[in-house]
Amino acid sequence: MGISEIDEVVVALALKGCREDVNLGTQVHSLAIRSGFIEHVTVPNSLMSMYSKTGKFNNAKCVFDGLKFPDRVSYNTLLSGFENGKEALVFVHWMHSIGVVFDAVSYTTAISHCTDEEEFLVGSQLHSLVMRFGVDNDVFVGNALVTMYSKCGYIVEGERVFLEMLCKDLVSWNALLSGYAQEGGYSGEAASGFREMMREGVKPDHVSFTSAVSACGQEKCLELAKQIHGLVIKMAYGTHVSVCNVLISLYYKCDVTEDANKVFQSMNERNVVSWTTMLSMNDEKVVSIFNGMRRDGVYPNHVTFVGLIHSITVKNSLTDGQMVHGFCLKTNFFSELNVANSFVTMYAKFELMEDMLKVFEELDQRDLISWNALISGYAQNGMSREALQTFLSASMELPPNEYTFGSVLSAIASSECISLKHGQRCHTCLIKRGFNSNPIVSGALLDMYAKRGSISESQGVFDEVSDRSQVSWTAIISAHSRHGDYESVMALFEEMKKKGVSPDSITFLSILTACGRKGMVDTGIDIFNSMVRDYSIEPSSEHYACMVDMFGRAGRLKEAEFFLAQIPGGPGISVLQSLLGACRIYGNVDMATRVANTLIALEPEQSGSYVLMSNLFAEKGQWDKVANIRKGMRDKGVKKEIGFSWVDVGSIEYSLNLHGFSSDDKSHPRTEEIYWMAECIGSELKHLERDKEESEFVTLACII
């Protein structure tokens, strides 16, 4: 074809073929300018389309700005090229303001840019215009509307548009099914929609299957998902990557890991999603799976590393964690904020606080998750002061969320050296920010007040919670249990069941604790059996330990020892100490000796077991054994631990800490003043006691 035979149609067709080669397209653009074809609107329209599809949208805008007489196709072409929804809707508003007449393509493209809550208002206005100008019967417009409503979470409105559509194609059905899958809680509707789609003779594709399986996964509908899986295989989508990925995810959520592995092994091609999903399924083999992913030539992304670090943390493998840390530094994945945040959490779990802080301090930027990970790390490792100080620093940079408050309240709750005033200040702050009804925060508040001795404030927090979840009920039951209020615990438990809220293992642990402290052994046995029989909760070591403590307090030591033998993984320190204390109270020397020997083997340098046995032998008059224990302690260098008391100096308004002291403590710089004041108070108390005794004697003499 000679140059003379080229016209605007040929140029437009040539540009259509340049959508994957922007350099060639630029040359055709130059030819169009030189030959004058740029004046024909068809050519600039094709140029805008080419530049938009090759990622050169600014070039497309320049072409549009050079148009003297753009037509409707020009506007629609540029509109379809916007990647930023908000900018696209500004352009839509401008089009409308200058009187551009919208057609079905205009509406379809404009509505497709309305993908979140902020843009939804514009989308609903566009829907009104669609109805007014009679474009609602167009299948493309209808599909765009269903997609918009689904993405913005308005499933019912999306269904209504779908049902009103006169003509539906595969995209229409996929838009509806995708909405069900994205929103969650619509597995029944997804199944019904999928069946209706098949009855209508619409052949599902990979998008249909992906959405249907994903919807089943939201509610763990395993049987329905297996039926769909059978259809997937029958219709030759059994090795499609995206379909297999959601099937793997579904089987993992339903705890059918064997089927998930079968799907993974059957795949001809695996992408990063396939491997990342498999990583999250197997904590023990996570490193070998990661190495297999690399051998397969699939490059990991930041989601892969977040899952990998989490699995390594769960399996408590520091060596693997350090290896992955080095890999991330070499490959620059450490610069991904969510990956770095995961390392903060990992080192906190490994109790490597210096490494945790180093990772945090090396972050170029920090988000709230970074601060929350640091606060939580300090709280979990008993560094309550550091947790509170970090919370105060974080609050200056970013507004705290429910997880921030939950972590700092947990730190205050578990600390003996932080004033309760700080917890009360946090309470005031979270009320101002509207978090007082959040179940995570209210549960942490309940726990904090209960642990710090303010049960009335715990009850007050609970009374203010309108939507009481399992977490809220468990927290208040735990609070009353901690204070030995058996009657309140049982009353709340009955009320919880009446409200239709199922207790969990922690709820039962609190109830069993209350039964033990009250001496209600038979009730405790009934509760334990009900937990297993009626709620299918497998007893943990903590539940067995609670039963041991309950029987021990009641003097039923043989039953206590029987439950001790049932503890999975063997008894821990605290339950052995509890039983040893019970043996001392009830004078069972033989059992006490067995328990003490086990304890000493577990913690040979701790004084508690030695002291308890020494006291037991002393009460029995076996002074030779007392002497042997004392000698053994001296030989092993075991010293009796000093008990501390704590005082809150209320006059120091912004004091961070409580002040701790022990018997014969002279570490305070104002020791002489403190001891002098203590002697004055002691002397005054003696005078008051003497005056009281004299008053009682005079009163008695008068009566006689």
C-alpha positions as CSV (number, residue, x, y, z in Angstrom):
1,M,0.0,0.0,0.0
2,G,1.4,3.4,-1.1
3,I,1.4,6.5,1.1
4,S,-1.3,7.9,-1.2
5,E,-3.6,5.1,-0.4
6,I,-3.5,5.6,3.4
7,D,-6.5,7.4,4.9
8,E,-7.7,8.1,8.4
9,V,-9.4,4.6,8.7
10,V,-6.1,2.9,7.9
11,V,-4.3,5.1,10.5
12,A,-7.0,4.3,13.1
13,L,-6.6,0.5,12.4
14,A,-2.8,0.8,12.6
15,L,-3.1,2.4,16.0
16,K,-5.4,-0.3,17.2
17,G,-2.6,-2.8,16.4
18,C,-0.1,-0.7,18.4
19,R,-1.7,-1.3,21.8
20,E,1.2,-3.4,23.0
21,D,4.0,-1.3,21.4
22,V,3.9,2.3,22.4
23,N,7.0,3.1,20.4
24,L,5.4,2.0,17.2
25,G,2.3,3.9,18.2
26,T,4.3,7.0,18.7
27,Q,5.7,6.7,15.1
28,V,2.1,6.3,13.7
29,H,1.2,9.4,15.8
30,S,4.0,11.4,14.1
31,L,2.8,10.1,10.7
32,A,-0.8,11.2,11.5
33,I,0.4,14.7,12.3
34,R,2.6,15.0,9.2
35,S,-0.1,13.7,6.9
36,G,-2.9,15.8,8.5
37,F,-5.0,12.8,9.5
38,I,-4.9,14.1,13.1
39,E,-7.7,16.5,12.1
40,H,-10.1,13.5,11.6
41,V,-11.6,12.8,15.1
42,T,-11.4,9.0,14.5
43,V,-7.5,9.2,14.6
44,P,-7.2,11.1,17.9
45,N,-9.8,8.8,19.4
46,S,-7.7,5.8,18.4
47,L,-4.5,7.6,19.7
48,M,-6.2,8.2,23.1
49,S,-7.2,4.5,23.3
50,M,-3.7,3.4,22.4
51,Y,-1.9,5.6,24.9
52,S,-4.4,4.7,27.7
53,K,-3.9,0.9,27.1
54,T,-0.1,1.3,27.1
55,G,0.0,3.2,30.4
56,K,0.7,6.6,28.8
57,F,-2.5,8.3,30.0
58,N,-0.9,11.8,30.2
59,N,-0.2,11.5,26.5
60,A,-3.9,10.6,25.9
61,K,-5.0,13.7,27.9
62,C,-2.7,15.8,25.7
63,V,-4.3,14.4,22.6
64,F,-7.8,15.1,24.0
65,D,-6.8,18.7,25.0
66,G,-5.7,19.3,21.3
67,L,-9.1,18.3,19.9
68,K,-11.1,21.2,18.5
69,F,-14.3,19.3,18.1
70,P,-14.3,16.1,20.3
71,D,-17.3,13.8,19.8
72,R,-18.9,11.5,22.3
73,V,-16.5,8.7,21.5
74,S,-13.6,11.1,22.4
75,Y,-15.1,11.8,25.9
76,N,-15.9,8.1,26.5
77,T,-12.4,7.0,25.3
78,L,-10.6,9.4,27.7
79,L,-13.0,8.5,30.5
80,S,-12.2,4.8,30.2
81,G,-8.5,5.6,30.5
82,F,-8.6,7.1,34.0
83,E,-7.0,4.8,36.7
84,N,-8.0,7.1,39.6
85,G,-11.7,6.8,40.3
86,K,-12.0,10.2,41.9
87,E,-10.3,12.0,39.0
88,A,-12.5,10.1,36.6
89,L,-15.7,11.3,38.4
90,V,-14.4,14.9,38.3
91,F,-14.2,14.5,34.6
92,V,-17.7,13.0,34.5
93,H,-19.0,16.0,36.4
94,W,-17.3,18.3,33.9
95,M,-18.8,16.4,30.9
96,H,-22.2,16.8,32.4
97,S,-21.7,20.5,33.1
98,I,-20.8,21.3,29.5
99,G,-23.8,19.5,28.2
100,V,-22.2,16.3,26.8
101,V,-25.1,13.8,26.1
102,F,-24.3,10.5,27.8
103,D,-24.9,7.2,26.1
104,A,-24.8,3.6,27.4
105,V,-21.0,3.5,27.1
106,S,-20.6,6.8,29.0
107,Y,-22.8,5.5,31.9
108,T,-21.2,2.1,31.9
109,T,-17.7,3.6,32.1
110,A,-18.6,6.3,34.7
111,I,-20.4,3.8,37.0
112,S,-17.4,1.4,36.8
113,H,-15.3,4.1,38.5
114,C,-17.6,4.1,41.6
115,T,-15.9,1.3,43.6
116,D,-16.0,2.5,47.2
117,E,-18.3,4.1,49.8
118,E,-17.0,7.6,49.1
119,E,-17.8,7.3,45.3
120,F,-21.0,5.5,45.9
121,L,-23.1,8.7,46.2
122,V,-22.1,9.7,42.6
123,G,-22.9,6.1,41.5
124,S,-26.4,6.3,42.9
125,Q,-26.9,9.7,41.2
126,L,-25.8,8.1,37.9
127,H,-28.2,5.3,38.5
128,S,-31.0,7.9,38.7
129,L,-29.9,9.5,35.4
130,V,-29.8,6.0,33.8
131,M,-33.5,5.5,34.9
132,R,-34.5,8.9,33.7
133,F,-33.1,8.6,30.3
134,G,-34.2,5.0,29.7
135,V,-30.7,3.4,29.4
136,D,-31.4,0.9,32.2
137,N,-32.3,-1.8,29.7
138,D,-28.8,-1.9,28.3
139,V,-27.0,-5.0,29.6
140,F,-23.7,-3.3,30.0
141,V,-25.1,-0.5,32.1
142,G,-27.0,-3.1,34.2
143,N,-23.8,-5.1,34.7
144,A,-21.9,-2.0,35.8
145,L,-24.7,-1.2,38.3
146,V,-24.7,-4.7,39.8
147,T,-20.9,-4.6,40.1
148,M,-21.0,-1.2,41.7
149,Y,-23.6,-2.1,44.3
150,S,-21.8,-5.4,45.1
151,K,-18.3,-3.7,45.5
152,C,-19.8,-1.0,47.8
153,G,-21.5,-3.6,50.0
154,Y,-25.1,-2.9,48.9
155,I,-26.0,-6.5,48.0
156,V,-29.8,-6.1,48.2
157,E,-29.7,-3.1,45.8
158,G,-27.5,-5.1,43.4
159,E,-29.9,-8.0,43.5
160,R,-32.8,-5.6,42.7
161,V,-31.0,-4.2,39.6
162,F,-30.1,-7.8,38.5
163,L,-33.8,-9.0,38.8
164,E,-35.0,-5.9,36.8
165,M,-32.6,-6.6,33.9
166,L,-34.5,-7.8,30.8
167,C,-31.4,-9.3,29.3
168,K,-28.7,-11.0,31.4
169,D,-25.4,-12.4,30.1
170,L,-22.5,-14.3,31.8
171,V,-21.0,-11.0,33.1
172,S,-24.4,-10.2,34.8
173,W,-24.4,-13.5,36.7
174,N,-20.7,-13.2,37.6
175,A,-21.3,-9.7,39.0
176,L,-24.0,-11.0,41.3
177,L,-22.0,-14.0,42.4
178,S,-18.9,-11.9,43.0
179,G,-21.0,-9.6,45.3
180,Y,-22.1,-12.6,47.3
181,A,-18.5,-13.8,47.7
182,Q,-17.0,-10.4,48.6
183,E,-19.6,-9.5,51.2
184,G,-19.7,-12.9,53.1
185,G,-22.7,-14.5,54.7
186,Y,-24.4,-15.1,51.4
187,S,-23.4,-18.7,50.7
188,G,-27.1,-19.8,50.4
189,E,-27.9,-17.0,47.9
190,A,-24.7,-17.8,46.0
191,A,-25.7,-21.4,45.7
192,S,-29.2,-20.5,44.6
193,G,-27.9,-18.0,42.1
194,F,-25.4,-20.5,40.7
195,R,-28.2,-23.2,40.2
196,E,-30.5,-20.6,38.6
197,M,-27.7,-19.6,36.3
198,M,-27.2,-23.2,35.2
199,R,-31.0,-23.6,34.7
200,E,-31.0,-20.5,32.5
201,G,-28.5,-22.2,30.2
202,V,-25.7,-19.8,31.0
203,K,-22.4,-21.7,31.0
204,P,-20.2,-20.8,34.0
205,D,-16.6,-19.8,33.5
206,H,-13.7,-19.5,35.9
207,V,-15.0,-16.3,37.4
208,S,-18.4,-18.0,38.2
209,F,-16.7,-20.9,39.9
210,T,-14.2,-18.7,41.8
211,S,-17.1,-16.6,43.2
212,A,-19.3,-19.6,44.1
213,V,-16.5,-21.5,45.9
214,S,-15.3,-18.3,47.6
215,A,-18.9,-17.7,48.9
216,C,-19.0,-21.2,50.3
217,G,-15.6,-20.6,52.0
218,Q,-17.0,-17.6,53.9
219,E,-19.4,-19.8,55.9
220,K,-17.4,-23.1,55.6
221,C,-20.1,-24.8,53.5
222,L,-18.0,-27.9,52.8
223,E,-20.6,-30.2,51.2
224,L,-21.9,-27.6,48.8
225,A,-18.3,-26.6,47.9
226,K,-17.5,-30.3,47.1
227,Q,-20.5,-30.4,44.7
228,I,-19.3,-27.3,42.9
229,H,-15.8,-28.8,42.9
230,G,-17.2,-31.9,41.0
231,L,-18.8,-29.6,38.5
232,V,-15.5,-27.7,38.1
233,I,-13.7,-30.9,37.1
234,K,-16.6,-31.9,34.8
235,M,-16.4,-28.6,33.0
236,A,-12.6,-28.8,32.6
237,Y,-11.7,-26.0,35.0
238,G,-10.1,-28.4,37.5
239,T,-6.6,-27.1,36.8
240,H,-7.5,-23.4,36.3
241,V,-5.2,-21.4,38.6
242,S,-7.7,-19.0,40.2
243,V,-10.3,-21.7,40.7
244,C,-7.8,-24.1,42.3
245,N,-6.5,-21.3,44.6
246,V,-10.0,-20.6,46.1
247,L,-10.5,-24.4,46.4
248,I,-7.3,-24.7,48.4
249,S,-8.3,-21.8,50.6
250,L,-11.8,-23.3,51.2
251,Y,-10.5,-26.8,52.1
252,Y,-7.9,-25.1,54.5
253,K,-10.7,-23.0,56.2
254,C,-12.7,-26.2,56.6
255,D,-9.7,-28.1,58.1
256,V,-9.6,-30.6,55.2
257,T,-5.9,-30.1,54.5
258,E,-5.6,-33.4,52.7
259,D,-8.0,-32.3,50.0
260,A,-6.3,-28.9,49.8
261,N,-3.0,-30.7,49.1
262,K,-4.6,-32.8,46.4
263,V,-5.8,-29.7,44.6
264,F,-2.4,-28.1,44.9
265,Q,-0.6,-31.2,43.5
266,S,-3.1,-31.4,40.6
267,M,-2.3,-27.9,39.4
268,N,-0.3,-27.7,36.1
269,E,0.6,-24.1,36.9
270,R,1.0,-22.4,40.3
271,N,1.2,-18.7,41.0
272,V,2.2,-16.7,44.1
273,V,-1.3,-17.0,45.5
274,S,-1.2,-20.8,45.3
275,W,2.1,-21.1,47.1
276,T,1.2,-18.4,49.7
277,T,-2.0,-20.2,50.6
278,M,-0.1,-23.4,51.0
279,L,2.4,-21.6,53.3
280,S,-0.4,-20.6,55.6
281,M,-1.6,-24.2,55.9
282,N,1.4,-25.9,57.4
283,D,3.4,-24.2,60.1
284,E,5.8,-27.1,60.5
285,K,6.8,-27.4,56.8
286,V,6.6,-23.7,56.0
287,V,10.3,-23.3,55.2
288,S,10.4,-26.3,52.9
289,I,7.3,-25.1,51.1
290,F,8.9,-21.6,50.7
291,N,12.0,-23.3,49.2
292,G,9.8,-25.3,46.9
293,M,8.2,-22.1,45.7
294,R,11.6,-20.6,44.9
295,R,12.6,-23.8,43.0
296,D,9.3,-23.6,41.0
297,G,10.5,-20.1,39.8
298,V,7.6,-18.3,41.6
299,Y,8.8,-15.0,43.1
300,P,7.2,-14.3,46.6
301,N,5.4,-11.1,47.4
302,H,4.9,-9.2,50.7
303,V,1.8,-11.3,51.5
304,T,4.0,-14.4,51.2
305,F,6.5,-13.1,53.7
306,V,3.8,-11.9,56.2
307,G,2.4,-15.5,56.2
308,L,5.8,-17.1,56.3
309,I,6.9,-14.9,59.3
310,H,3.6,-15.7,61.1
311,S,4.1,-19.5,60.6
312,I,7.7,-19.3,61.8
313,T,6.5,-17.4,64.9
314,V,3.8,-20.0,65.6
315,K,6.3,-22.9,65.4
316,N,8.8,-20.9,67.5
317,S,11.8,-21.3,65.2
318,L,14.2,-18.4,65.8
319,T,16.8,-19.8,63.3
320,D,14.2,-19.8,60.5
321,G,13.1,-16.3,61.5
322,Q,16.6,-14.9,61.3
323,M,17.1,-16.6,58.0
324,V,14.0,-15.1,56.5
325,H,15.0,-11.7,58.0
326,G,18.3,-11.9,56.2
327,F,16.5,-12.9,52.9
328,C,14.2,-9.9,53.2
329,L,17.1,-7.5,53.8
330,K,18.9,-8.8,50.7
331,T,15.7,-8.7,48.5
332,N,14.5,-5.3,49.8
333,F,11.3,-6.8,51.1
334,F,12.2,-5.4,54.5
335,S,11.1,-2.0,53.1
336,E,7.6,-3.3,52.9
337,L,5.9,-1.9,56.0
338,N,3.7,-4.9,56.7
339,V,6.7,-7.3,56.4
340,A,8.7,-5.2,58.9
341,N,5.8,-5.0,61.3
342,S,5.6,-8.8,61.2
343,F,9.3,-9.0,62.3
344,V,8.5,-6.7,65.2
345,T,5.8,-9.2,66.3
346,M,8.0,-12.2,65.7
347,Y,10.9,-10.9,67.9
348,A,8.4,-10.0,70.6
349,K,7.1,-13.6,70.6
350,F,10.7,-14.8,70.8
351,E,11.3,-12.4,73.8
352,L,14.2,-10.7,71.9
353,M,13.2,-7.2,73.0
354,E,16.4,-5.5,71.7
355,D,15.9,-7.0,68.3
356,M,12.2,-6.0,68.3
357,L,13.1,-2.4,69.2
358,K,15.9,-2.4,66.6
359,V,13.5,-3.4,63.8
360,F,11.0,-0.8,64.9
361,E,13.6,2.0,65.0
362,E,14.9,1.1,61.5
363,L,11.5,1.7,60.0
364,D,11.6,4.6,57.5
365,Q,7.9,5.1,58.1
366,R,5.6,3.8,60.9
367,D,1.9,3.2,60.8
368,L,-0.5,2.3,63.6
369,I,0.2,-1.4,63.2
370,S,3.9,-0.7,63.8
371,W,3.1,1.0,67.1
372,N,0.6,-1.6,68.1
373,A,3.1,-4.4,67.5
374,L,5.6,-2.6,69.7
375,I,3.1,-1.9,72.5
376,S,1.7,-5.4,72.4
377,G,5.3,-6.9,72.4
378,Y,6.1,-5.0,75.6
379,A,2.8,-6.0,77.2
380,Q,3.2,-9.7,76.4
381,N,6.7,-9.7,77.9
382,G,5.8,-8.0,81.2
383,M,7.4,-4.7,80.3
384,S,4.4,-2.7,81.3
385,R,6.2,0.6,81.8
386,E,7.7,0.5,78.3
387,A,4.3,-0.4,76.9
388,L,2.7,2.6,78.6
389,Q,5.5,5.0,77.5
390,T,5.2,3.7,73.9
391,F,1.5,4.2,74.0
392,L,2.0,7.9,75.0
393,S,4.6,8.4,72.2
394,A,2.3,6.7,69.6
395,S,-0.7,8.9,70.6
396,M,1.3,12.0,69.7
397,E,1.8,10.7,66.1
398,L,-1.4,8.7,65.3
399,P,-4.8,8.3,66.8
400,P,-5.0,5.0,68.6
401,N,-7.5,2.2,67.6
402,E,-9.1,-0.6,69.5
403,Y,-6.0,-2.8,69.3
404,T,-3.8,0.0,70.7
405,F,-6.1,0.5,73.7
406,G,-6.5,-3.3,74.2
407,S,-2.7,-3.7,74.4
408,V,-2.0,-0.8,76.8
409,L,-4.9,-1.8,79.1
410,S,-3.6,-5.3,79.2
411,A,-0.2,-3.9,80.2
412,I,-1.7,-1.8,83.0
413,A,-3.8,-4.8,84.1
414,S,-0.9,-7.1,84.5
415,S,1.5,-4.6,86.2
416,E,1.9,-4.2,89.9
417,C,4.0,-1.0,89.5
418,I,1.8,1.2,87.3
419,S,-0.8,3.4,89.0
420,L,-4.5,2.6,88.2
421,K,-4.8,6.3,87.4
422,H,-3.2,5.6,84.0
423,G,-5.9,3.0,83.3
424,Q,-8.6,5.5,84.2
425,R,-7.0,8.1,81.9
426,C,-7.0,5.6,79.1
427,H,-10.7,4.9,79.9
428,T,-11.5,8.6,79.6
429,C,-9.5,8.8,76.3
430,L,-11.2,5.8,74.7
431,I,-14.7,7.1,75.6
432,K,-13.8,10.4,73.9
433,R,-12.8,8.5,70.8
434,G,-15.9,6.3,70.8
435,F,-14.3,3.0,71.6
436,N,-16.1,2.2,74.8
437,S,-18.6,-0.1,73.1
438,N,-16.0,-2.0,71.1
439,P,-15.9,-5.6,72.4
440,I,-12.0,-5.8,72.3
441,V,-11.7,-2.6,74.3
442,S,-14.6,-3.2,76.8
443,G,-13.2,-6.7,77.4
444,A,-9.7,-5.2,78.2
445,L,-11.3,-2.6,80.4
446,L,-13.2,-5.2,82.4
447,D,-10.1,-7.3,82.8
448,M,-8.0,-4.3,83.9
449,Y,-10.4,-3.1,86.6
450,A,-10.9,-6.6,87.8
451,K,-7.2,-7.4,88.1
452,R,-6.6,-4.1,89.9
453,G,-9.3,-4.7,92.4
454,S,-12.1,-2.5,91.1
455,I,-14.9,-5.0,90.4
456,S,-17.6,-2.3,90.6
457,E,-15.9,-0.4,87.7
458,S,-15.7,-3.7,85.8
459,Q,-19.4,-4.2,86.2
460,G,-20.1,-0.6,85.2
461,V,-18.2,-1.1,82.0
462,F,-20.2,-4.3,81.3
463,D,-23.5,-2.6,82.0
464,E,-22.7,0.1,79.4
465,V,-22.1,-2.5,76.6
466,S,-25.2,-2.7,74.5
467,D,-24.2,-5.4,72.1
468,R,-22.7,-8.1,74.4
469,S,-20.6,-10.6,72.6
470,Q,-19.0,-13.8,73.9
471,V,-15.9,-11.7,74.7
472,S,-17.9,-9.3,76.9
473,W,-19.7,-12.1,78.8
474,T,-16.5,-14.0,79.3
475,A,-14.7,-10.9,80.5
476,I,-17.3,-10.0,83.2
477,I,-17.6,-13.7,84.4
478,S,-13.8,-13.8,84.6
479,A,-13.8,-10.5,86.6
480,H,-16.2,-11.8,89.2
481,S,-14.4,-15.2,89.3
482,R,-11.1,-13.4,90.1
483,H,-12.8,-11.8,93.1
484,G,-14.3,-15.0,94.3
485,D,-17.9,-14.0,93.7
486,Y,-19.3,-17.4,93.0
487,E,-23.0,-16.3,93.1
488,S,-22.4,-13.5,90.5
489,V,-20.5,-15.9,88.3
490,M,-23.2,-18.5,88.2
491,A,-26.0,-15.8,87.7
492,L,-24.1,-14.3,84.8
493,F,-23.4,-17.7,83.3
494,E,-27.2,-18.5,83.3
495,E,-28.0,-15.1,81.8
496,M,-25.4,-15.6,79.1
497,K,-27.0,-18.9,78.1
498,K,-30.5,-17.3,78.1
499,K,-29.3,-14.6,75.7
500,G,-28.2,-17.4,73.3
501,V,-24.4,-16.7,73.7
502,S,-22.3,-19.8,73.7
503,P,-19.5,-20.0,76.3
504,D,-16.0,-20.9,75.2
505,S,-13.1,-22.6,76.9
506,I,-12.1,-19.4,78.7
507,T,-15.6,-18.9,80.1
508,F,-15.6,-22.4,81.6
509,L,-12.1,-21.9,83.0
510,S,-13.4,-18.8,85.0
511,I,-16.5,-20.7,86.2
512,L,-14.5,-23.7,87.3
513,T,-12.1,-21.3,89.2
514,A,-15.1,-19.8,91.0
515,C,-16.5,-23.2,91.9
516,G,-13.1,-24.2,93.3
517,R,-12.7,-21.1,95.5
518,K,-16.2,-21.5,96.8
519,G,-15.8,-25.2,97.5
520,M,-18.6,-26.1,95.2
521,V,-16.9,-29.3,94.0
522,D,-20.0,-31.2,92.8
523,T,-21.2,-28.1,90.8
524,G,-17.7,-27.8,89.3
525,I,-17.7,-31.5,88.2
526,D,-21.1,-30.9,86.5
527,I,-19.8,-27.8,84.8
528,F,-16.7,-29.7,83.6
529,N,-18.8,-32.6,82.2
530,S,-21.2,-30.1,80.6
531,M,-18.3,-28.3,78.8
532,V,-17.3,-31.6,77.2
533,R,-20.8,-33.1,76.6
534,D,-22.9,-30.1,75.7
535,Y,-20.4,-27.7,74.1
536,S,-17.9,-30.2,72.6
537,I,-15.0,-28.3,74.1
538,E,-11.8,-30.4,74.6
539,P,-10.4,-29.8,78.1
540,S,-7.0,-28.1,78.1
541,S,-4.2,-28.3,80.6
542,E,-5.7,-25.2,82.3
543,H,-9.1,-26.9,82.8
544,Y,-7.5,-30.0,84.3
545,A,-5.3,-27.8,86.5
546,C,-8.4,-26.0,87.7
547,M,-10.0,-29.3,88.7
548,V,-6.9,-30.3,90.6
549,D,-7.0,-27.0,92.5
550,M,-10.7,-27.5,93.2
551,F,-10.3,-31.0,94.6
552,G,-7.1,-29.9,96.5
553,R,-8.9,-27.0,98.2
554,A,-11.7,-29.4,99.3
555,G,-9.3,-32.0,100.7
556,R,-10.1,-34.6,98.0
557,L,-6.5,-35.2,97.3
558,K,-6.8,-38.6,95.6
559,E,-9.2,-37.1,93.0
560,A,-6.8,-34.2,92.6
561,E,-3.9,-36.5,91.9
562,F,-6.0,-38.4,89.4
563,F,-6.8,-35.2,87.4
564,L,-3.2,-34.2,87.7
565,A,-2.3,-37.3,85.7
566,Q,-4.8,-36.4,82.9
567,I,-3.1,-33.0,82.1
568,P,-1.9,-33.1,78.4
569,G,1.8,-32.7,78.3
570,G,2.2,-33.2,82.0
571,P,1.5,-30.8,84.9
572,G,2.9,-27.3,85.0
573,I,4.6,-25.4,87.9
574,S,1.5,-23.6,89.2
575,V,-0.8,-26.6,89.4
576,L,1.9,-28.6,91.3
577,Q,2.4,-25.7,93.7
578,S,-1.4,-25.6,94.2
579,L,-1.6,-29.3,95.0
580,L,1.5,-29.1,97.3
581,G,-0.2,-26.3,99.2
582,A,-3.3,-28.4,99.6
583,C,-1.2,-31.3,100.8
584,R,0.3,-29.1,103.5
585,I,-3.1,-27.8,104.6
586,Y,-4.5,-31.4,104.9
587,G,-1.3,-32.9,106.2
588,N,-0.7,-35.5,103.5
589,V,3.1,-35.9,103.8
590,D,3.5,-38.8,101.3
591,M,1.7,-37.0,98.4
592,A,3.4,-33.7,99.3
593,T,6.8,-35.4,99.1
594,R,6.0,-36.8,95.6
595,V,4.7,-33.4,94.4
596,A,7.6,-31.5,95.9
597,N,10.2,-33.8,94.3
598,T,8.5,-33.2,90.9
599,L,8.5,-29.5,91.5
600,I,12.2,-29.4,92.6
601,A,13.2,-31.3,89.5
602,L,11.4,-28.7,87.3
603,E,12.7,-25.6,89.1
604,P,15.6,-26.6,91.5
605,E,16.5,-22.9,92.2
606,Q,13.1,-21.7,93.3
607,S,12.5,-21.6,97.0
608,G,8.7,-22.1,97.1
609,S,8.7,-25.9,97.2
610,Y,11.4,-26.1,99.8
611,V,9.6,-23.6,102.1
612,L,6.3,-25.4,101.8
613,M,7.8,-28.8,102.6
614,S,9.8,-27.3,105.5
615,N,6.6,-25.8,106.9
616,L,4.7,-29.1,106.5
617,F,7.4,-31.1,108.3
618,A,7.6,-28.4,111.1
619,E,3.9,-28.7,111.6
620,K,4.3,-32.5,112.0
621,G,7.2,-32.0,114.4
622,Q,9.7,-33.7,112.1
623,W,12.5,-31.2,112.8
624,D,15.3,-33.4,111.4
625,K,13.6,-33.2,108.0
626,V,13.2,-29.4,108.4
627,A,17.0,-29.2,109.1
628,N,17.8,-31.4,106.0
629,I,15.7,-29.1,103.7
630,R,17.3,-26.0,105.1
631,K,20.7,-27.5,104.6
632,G,19.8,-28.6,101.1
633,M,18.7,-25.0,100.3
634,R,22.0,-23.6,101.6
635,D,24.1,-26.2,99.6
636,K,22.2,-25.4,96.4
637,G,22.4,-21.6,97.0
638,V,18.6,-21.4,97.1
639,K,17.3,-18.3,99.0
640,K,13.8,-17.5,100.1
641,E,12.3,-14.9,97.7
642,I,11.5,-11.5,99.2
643,G,7.9,-10.4,99.1
644,F,7.2,-6.9,97.8
645,S,4.3,-4.5,98.6
646,W,3.3,-1.6,96.4
647,V,1.9,1.9,97.3
648,D,0.3,4.4,95.0
649,V,1.4,7.9,96.0
650,G,-1.8,9.7,95.1
651,S,-0.4,13.2,95.5
652,I,1.9,12.8,92.6
653,E,-0.6,13.5,89.8
654,Y,1.4,12.3,86.8
655,S,3.5,9.6,88.5
656,L,4.0,6.7,86.1
657,N,4.8,4.0,88.7
658,L,3.7,2.6,92.0
659,H,6.4,2.4,94.6
660,G,7.6,-1.1,95.7
661,F,9.1,-2.0,99.1
662,S,10.0,-5.1,101.1
663,S,10.8,-6.0,104.6
664,D,14.0,-4.2,105.9
665,D,14.2,-2.4,102.5
666,K,16.6,0.6,102.8
667,S,17.1,1.2,99.0
668,H,15.1,4.5,98.9
669,P,17.1,7.7,99.1
670,R,14.7,9.0,101.8
671,T,14.8,5.8,103.9
672,E,15.3,7.6,107.3
673,E,12.2,9.8,106.8
674,I,10.1,6.8,105.7
675,Y,11.1,4.7,108.7
676,W,10.6,7.7,111.1
677,M,7.1,8.2,109.6
678,A,6.3,4.5,109.9
679,E,7.3,4.5,113.6
680,C,5.1,7.6,114.1
681,I,2.1,5.8,112.5
682,G,2.8,2.6,114.4
683,S,3.0,4.6,117.7
684,E,-0.2,6.4,116.9
685,L,-2.0,3.1,116.1
686,K,-0.8,1.6,119.5
687,H,-2.2,4.7,121.3
688,L,-5.5,4.2,119.5
689,E,-5.6,0.5,120.3
690,R,-4.9,1.3,124.0
691,D,-7.6,3.9,124.1
692,K,-10.1,1.5,122.5
693,E,-9.2,-1.2,125.1
694,E,-9.6,1.2,128.0
695,S,-13.0,2.4,126.6
696,E,-14.2,-1.1,126.3
697,F,-13.1,-1.9,129.9
698,V,-14.9,1.2,131.3
699,T,-18.0,0.2,129.4
700,L,-17.9,-3.3,130.7
701,A,-17.3,-2.1,134.3
702,C,-20.4,0.1,134.0
703,I,-22.5,-2.8,132.7
704,I,-21.3,-5.0,135.6
